Amino acid sequence: MAIPKVNEKLLEDLQVMGFPQARATRALYYSGNTSLEDAITWMIDHENDTDIDEFPLVDVDIIDIDTSSSFPITEEMRMKAYSLREQERKRKRNEEKIIEREREKERIQAGKKLLEAKRIAEENERKRNLALRKAEKEEKQRARGNILKKLEQDKLNRRSEHGLPLESQENVRSSAIEIKHDKISKPVYTSTKVEHLRECLRSLKREHKGENARVRRGFETLLVYVGNVVKNPKEEKFRKIRLSNPLFQDRVGSLDGGVEFLELCGFERTDEFLYLPSEKIDMGLLSSAGFVLNSAITNPFFGLLST
């Protein structure tokens, strides 16, 4: 296979007019090498051919073409050549626009995929954090339950060692018993509830060993909370503590046992608050809590030895 020979003068003229060599060669060959006008007319008729810019290949010998003849370039030829070049430029611009639109679509799709991947990653991270917080909360609840069980068992052991009758489980859990005297009913507390308060503070101090200043500040803050309720039992603001409050979190919430102590005093935990209902205020219990806190603050040996 070989590129056929064409009129070199005509080929040169077409190239001067701006046509690629391959296209000019193909046009001359298939138009019969007769004239510039025939070659340009052929290019107009075949401008949409996919192989128009490829050299033609033939498998036969081509008769030599007389390359000495010169053909005048008319104004009509120039106009046709200009029209062909303009059409070619427009075609290329349209192809470039189509390619750019496709690239923009691909960029948009890639951006959407990236955002979706980021959203999924954030959602997975949020779920992991929720699972960790739930596990931590359950662990704290189990630890608190173990402390209460140990306190109850220690009390039973001490009563057994001293030969005292064992109380029923219902009495151990009861915070007060009612006795009547002169038609007035008031709570008289067993040592169990007070011992729970004291052991909670001991445990807190042991958990934060070496952080004496932080522990003392926590005890003092707890004493303020308890004292405010004793002094102003009807004021709801003193019976309601926001768990997310930065001051509360820093001084009490971050201590292992701080929230548990307030719960032993009667505060009830909700999603956002520790709340002490007015009907559940127990002044005797709160006074005992204040006494235990004061002892924990003033006694340097508090929590070092178990009773």
C-alpha positions as CSV (number, residue, x, y, z in Angstrom):
1,M,0.0,0.0,0.0
2,A,1.3,3.4,-0.9
3,I,0.2,7.1,-1.0
4,P,-0.8,7.9,-4.6
5,K,0.9,10.6,-6.5
6,V,-1.0,13.8,-7.1
7,N,-0.3,17.0,-8.9
8,E,2.4,18.7,-6.8
9,K,1.5,22.2,-7.9
10,L,-2.2,21.7,-7.0
11,L,-1.1,20.2,-3.7
12,E,1.1,23.1,-2.9
13,D,-1.7,25.6,-3.8
14,L,-4.2,23.8,-1.5
15,Q,-1.7,23.9,1.3
16,V,-1.1,27.6,0.8
17,M,-4.9,28.0,1.1
18,G,-4.7,26.4,4.5
19,F,-5.7,22.8,3.9
20,P,-3.7,19.9,5.6
21,Q,-1.5,17.9,3.3
22,A,-3.4,14.6,3.9
23,R,-6.8,16.2,3.2
24,A,-5.5,18.0,0.1
25,T,-3.9,14.8,-1.2
26,R,-7.1,12.8,-0.7
27,A,-9.2,15.5,-2.4
28,L,-6.9,15.7,-5.4
29,Y,-6.7,11.9,-5.8
30,Y,-10.4,11.3,-5.6
31,S,-11.3,14.4,-7.7
32,G,-9.0,13.2,-10.5
33,N,-6.2,15.8,-10.1
34,T,-8.0,18.0,-12.6
35,S,-8.3,21.3,-10.8
36,L,-8.3,23.2,-7.5
37,E,-12.1,23.8,-7.9
38,D,-12.8,20.1,-8.3
39,A,-10.6,19.3,-5.3
40,I,-12.3,22.0,-3.1
41,T,-15.8,20.8,-4.3
42,W,-14.8,17.2,-3.3
43,M,-13.8,18.4,0.2
44,I,-17.1,20.3,0.6
45,D,-19.0,17.1,-0.3
46,H,-17.0,14.9,2.0
47,E,-16.3,17.2,4.9
48,N,-18.0,14.8,7.3
49,D,-16.0,11.8,6.3
50,T,-14.2,10.3,9.3
51,D,-11.0,9.7,7.3
52,I,-10.9,13.0,5.5
53,D,-7.7,13.9,7.2
54,E,-5.9,10.6,6.4
55,F,-3.7,10.0,3.5
56,P,-5.3,7.7,0.9
57,L,-3.6,4.4,0.3
58,V,-3.7,2.4,-2.9
59,D,-2.3,-1.0,-3.8
60,V,-1.8,-0.3,-7.5
61,D,0.8,1.7,-9.3
62,I,-0.3,5.3,-9.9
63,I,0.4,6.9,-13.3
64,D,2.7,9.8,-13.0
65,I,0.8,13.0,-12.9
66,D,2.0,16.0,-14.8
67,T,3.1,18.3,-12.1
68,S,4.3,21.2,-14.3
69,S,0.8,22.5,-15.1
70,S,-0.3,25.5,-13.1
71,F,-3.9,26.3,-12.3
72,P,-5.0,29.8,-11.5
73,I,-6.7,30.3,-8.1
74,T,-9.9,32.1,-8.6
75,E,-11.8,34.2,-6.1
76,E,-14.5,31.5,-6.0
77,M,-11.9,28.9,-5.0
78,R,-10.7,31.2,-2.3
79,M,-14.2,31.7,-1.0
80,K,-14.8,27.9,-1.0
81,A,-11.5,27.3,0.8
82,Y,-12.4,29.9,3.4
83,S,-15.8,28.4,3.9
84,L,-14.3,24.9,4.4
85,R,-11.8,26.3,6.9
86,E,-14.5,28.1,8.8
87,Q,-16.7,24.9,8.9
88,E,-13.7,22.9,10.2
89,R,-13.0,25.5,12.9
90,K,-16.7,25.4,14.0
91,R,-16.7,21.6,14.0
92,K,-13.6,21.6,16.2
93,R,-15.1,24.2,18.5
94,N,-18.3,22.2,18.9
95,E,-16.4,19.1,19.6
96,E,-14.4,21.0,22.3
97,K,-17.6,22.3,23.8
98,I,-19.0,18.8,23.9
99,I,-15.9,17.4,25.5
100,E,-15.8,20.3,28.1
101,R,-19.5,19.6,29.0
102,E,-18.7,15.9,29.5
103,R,-15.7,16.8,31.7
104,E,-17.9,19.2,33.7
105,K,-20.5,16.4,34.2
106,E,-17.7,14.1,35.3
107,R,-16.4,16.8,37.8
108,I,-19.9,17.3,39.2
109,Q,-20.4,13.5,39.6
110,A,-17.0,13.2,41.3
111,G,-17.9,16.0,43.6
112,K,-21.2,14.4,44.5
113,K,-19.5,11.1,45.2
114,L,-17.0,12.8,47.4
115,L,-19.7,14.6,49.4
116,E,-21.6,11.3,49.8
117,A,-18.5,9.5,51.0
118,K,-17.8,12.3,53.5
119,R,-21.4,12.2,54.7
120,I,-21.2,8.4,55.2
121,A,-17.9,8.7,57.0
122,E,-19.3,11.4,59.4
123,E,-22.4,9.3,60.0
124,N,-20.3,6.2,60.8
125,E,-18.2,8.3,63.2
126,R,-21.3,9.7,64.9
127,K,-22.6,6.1,65.4
128,R,-19.3,5.0,66.8
129,N,-19.2,7.9,69.3
130,L,-22.8,7.1,70.3
131,A,-21.9,3.5,70.9
132,L,-18.8,4.5,72.9
133,R,-20.9,6.9,75.1
134,K,-23.5,4.2,75.6
135,A,-20.9,1.7,76.6
136,E,-19.3,4.2,79.0
137,K,-22.7,5.0,80.6
138,E,-23.5,1.3,81.0
139,E,-20.1,0.7,82.6
140,K,-20.6,3.5,85.1
141,Q,-24.0,2.2,85.9
142,R,-22.6,-1.3,86.5
143,A,-19.8,0.2,88.7
144,R,-22.3,2.2,90.7
145,G,-24.4,-0.9,91.2
146,N,-21.4,-2.9,92.4
147,I,-20.6,-0.2,94.9
148,L,-24.1,-0.3,96.3
149,K,-24.1,-4.0,96.5
150,K,-20.7,-4.0,98.3
151,L,-22.0,-1.4,100.8
152,E,-25.0,-3.5,101.5
153,Q,-22.9,-6.7,101.9
154,D,-20.4,-4.9,104.2
155,K,-23.3,-3.7,106.4
156,L,-24.7,-7.2,106.7
157,N,-21.2,-8.5,107.5
158,R,-20.8,-5.9,110.3
159,R,-24.2,-6.7,111.8
160,S,-23.3,-10.4,111.6
161,E,-20.0,-9.8,113.4
162,H,-21.7,-7.9,116.2
163,G,-24.4,-10.5,116.6
164,L,-27.2,-8.1,115.4
165,P,-30.2,-9.5,113.5
166,L,-29.9,-9.2,109.8
167,E,-32.3,-6.7,108.2
168,S,-34.5,-7.8,105.3
169,Q,-33.5,-6.5,101.8
170,E,-36.5,-4.2,101.8
171,N,-35.3,-2.6,105.0
172,V,-31.8,-2.2,103.7
173,R,-33.1,-0.3,100.7
174,S,-35.4,1.8,102.6
175,S,-34.1,5.3,103.3
176,A,-36.3,6.0,106.3
177,I,-38.9,4.6,108.6
178,E,-41.8,6.5,110.0
179,I,-42.6,6.7,113.7
180,K,-45.4,8.6,115.2
181,H,-45.1,10.8,118.3
182,D,-47.8,13.2,119.5
183,K,-49.6,12.8,116.1
184,I,-46.5,14.1,114.2
185,S,-44.7,11.8,111.8
186,K,-41.0,12.4,111.0
187,P,-38.3,10.3,109.4
188,V,-35.7,8.5,111.5
189,Y,-32.8,7.3,109.4
190,T,-30.9,4.1,109.8
191,S,-27.2,4.2,109.3
192,T,-27.4,2.5,106.0
193,K,-28.3,5.6,103.9
194,V,-25.7,7.7,105.6
195,E,-23.1,5.0,105.1
196,H,-24.0,4.9,101.4
197,L,-23.3,8.7,101.2
198,R,-20.0,8.3,103.1
199,E,-18.8,5.4,101.0
200,C,-19.7,7.2,97.8
201,L,-17.4,10.1,98.8
202,R,-14.7,7.6,99.9
203,S,-14.8,5.9,96.5
204,L,-14.7,9.3,94.7
205,K,-11.6,10.2,96.7
206,R,-9.9,6.9,96.0
207,E,-10.7,7.1,92.3
208,H,-9.0,10.5,92.1
209,K,-6.1,9.8,94.3
210,G,-3.4,12.5,94.0
211,E,-6.0,15.2,92.9
212,N,-6.7,16.6,96.4
213,A,-7.4,20.1,95.2
214,R,-9.8,18.9,92.6
215,V,-11.6,16.5,95.0
216,R,-11.9,19.2,97.7
217,R,-13.4,21.6,95.2
218,G,-15.9,18.9,94.1
219,F,-16.9,18.3,97.8
220,E,-17.3,22.0,98.4
221,T,-19.5,22.3,95.3
222,L,-21.7,19.4,96.3
223,L,-22.0,21.0,99.8
224,V,-23.3,24.2,98.1
225,Y,-25.9,22.3,96.0
226,V,-27.1,20.5,99.1
227,G,-27.1,23.6,101.3
228,N,-29.0,25.6,98.7
229,V,-31.9,23.1,98.8
230,V,-31.9,23.0,102.6
231,K,-32.1,26.8,102.8
232,N,-34.5,27.3,99.9
233,P,-36.5,24.1,99.5
234,K,-39.3,25.9,97.6
235,E,-37.0,27.4,95.0
236,E,-37.0,25.2,91.9
237,K,-33.8,26.7,90.5
238,F,-31.8,25.2,93.5
239,R,-33.4,21.8,92.8
240,K,-32.6,21.7,89.1
241,I,-29.0,21.2,87.8
242,R,-28.3,21.2,84.1
243,L,-25.9,18.3,83.3
244,S,-24.2,20.1,80.5
245,N,-23.4,23.2,82.6
246,P,-19.7,23.7,82.2
247,L,-19.2,24.6,85.9
248,F,-21.1,21.6,87.0
249,Q,-19.2,19.3,84.6
250,D,-15.8,20.7,85.7
251,R,-16.4,20.5,89.4
252,V,-18.8,17.5,89.8
253,G,-19.8,15.8,86.6
254,S,-16.3,14.9,85.7
255,L,-15.6,13.2,89.0
256,D,-16.4,9.5,89.3
257,G,-19.1,9.5,91.9
258,G,-20.1,13.1,91.9
259,V,-23.5,12.6,90.2
260,E,-24.1,9.4,92.1
261,F,-23.8,11.3,95.4
262,L,-26.6,13.8,94.3
263,E,-28.7,10.8,93.2
264,L,-28.3,9.3,96.7
265,C,-29.6,12.7,98.1
266,G,-32.8,12.3,96.1
267,F,-31.9,14.0,92.7
268,E,-33.3,12.2,89.7
269,R,-31.4,12.1,86.4
270,T,-33.1,12.9,83.1
271,D,-31.6,13.4,79.7
272,E,-30.6,17.0,80.5
273,F,-31.0,17.6,84.2
274,L,-30.6,16.4,87.7
275,Y,-33.9,17.3,89.4
276,L,-35.1,17.0,92.9
277,P,-39.0,17.0,93.0
278,S,-40.4,19.1,95.8
279,E,-42.5,16.2,97.1
280,K,-39.3,14.1,97.4
281,I,-37.3,16.6,99.4
282,D,-36.0,14.9,102.5
283,M,-34.5,17.5,104.9
284,G,-33.1,14.8,107.3
285,L,-31.3,13.1,104.4
286,L,-30.0,16.4,103.0
287,S,-28.7,17.4,106.5
288,S,-26.9,14.1,106.8
289,A,-25.4,14.6,103.4
290,G,-24.2,18.0,104.5
291,F,-22.6,16.5,107.6
292,V,-20.8,13.8,105.6
293,L,-19.5,16.4,103.1
294,N,-18.3,18.6,105.8
295,S,-16.5,15.7,107.4
296,A,-14.9,14.8,104.1
297,I,-13.7,18.4,103.6
298,T,-12.3,18.9,107.1
299,N,-11.0,15.5,108.0
300,P,-7.6,14.9,106.3
301,F,-7.8,11.2,106.9
302,F,-11.2,10.8,105.3
303,G,-11.3,7.9,102.8
304,L,-7.8,6.6,103.7
305,L,-9.2,4.0,106.0
306,S,-12.4,2.0,105.5
307,T,-14.8,1.6,108.5
